[in-house]
Amino acid sequence: MRCCICKQEINGESFDPRPLCASENERCCSMCYSIKVLTARAMLAKHDKPPITVGDKIIVVFSQKDIDSNGEWLKGEVTALKQENGKINYYGTWGNFPLNREEDVYLKVE
């Protein structure tokens, strides 16, 4: 079995990777669990969602899509915002997917 986060073969015990991997069938290794999953859970528990606007630098931290090929959190700058399907989505240098302030988790970098 491979870790759904780092894609390495899991040797030994595997862990529940939520919220970083959505499927109940996916598992993660102990390293990703202790560094990434527990961090994401702690951030979700205390997250206050500060307002963001074009030009703000943020770190996107909510799901597996937000982890780059090196297993790091995606960082980026907000470059555009669009109203889509009744929601405001933020686009930026972190990738080709929107950030929704109401649904996703992020940190604003000062």
N, C-alpha and C positions, 0 to 999 in steps of 0.2 A: 504494500500500500504506500502511496506517495502523499506527502504533506500537500494540502491544497494551497498553502501559502508559498512555501519556498520550492516546492516540487521535488524535494529530495526524498529518497526512500526512508520510511519511518522504521527505525530500529528500536524495539522495545515498546513502551506504552504510547498510545495515541490519545489525543485530547479533542474536546468539542471546540471547534474554531469560531463559533459564532461570537460576534457579529461579522467577522471578516470573511467567512465563507457561508453561503446561505443554505446549502443542502444539508439535510440531517445525515446523509450518507458520507459526507466529507469529514476528514479527520486531519489534525495537524500534529507536527512533531513537538517534542517538549521545549525545544529552543524557541520556536515561533509562538508557542503557547505562553511561555513565560515573558517573552519580550514584547510581542505584538498584540496577542489576544487580551492578555490581562491589562495592558496599557489602554487598548481601545475600550474595554469594559469600564475601566476607571474614568476615562474621559467622557463616556456616555453618561455615567452616573452623576457627574458634576458639571456637565456642559451647559453654558448659559447663552450660547448663540449670539455673539455680538453682531451688530449690523455691519454689512460689508457693501462696498461700492467699487466701481471701476477704479483700478489702480492699487487696491489693497492687496497685500501679500498674505496668502493663506496656506495652510497645510490641510489637505483633504484626508480624512482618516476613517471613513465609515465602512467601506466594503472592500472585497477582494480586488475589484477593479481599480481601487485606489493604491495598490501596492505595485511599484515598478518591478522590473525584471531582477533587480538586485535586492528585492525585499524591503525597500525603504518606503516611507510614507511619501506620497506625492506632494510636491510643493509647487506653488505657482502664483501668478498675479492675475487678478480678475481683469479681463479685457473687454467684456461686454455683458450686458444683461438684456434678456428678452422675456416678454410676457408670452407664455405658451400654455394653452389649455387651462387658463385661469390661474396659472402659477408663474412666479418670477423665477427664471432659471439664470444662473450665473455661468459664464463661460470664461475660460482662461487658459493659461499656458500649461496647465497640468495635464491636458489631454483632450480628446474629442468627445467628451461627455459633459453634460451640465451638472452643476451643483445646485440643489434646491435647498434654500436656507431653512425651510420648514421641516424637511424630511432627512437631510443628510447632516453629518457631523463634520465640523471643521474647526480649526484654530486660526485665529487671526494673529499674524506676526507683526509686532510693532516695530 
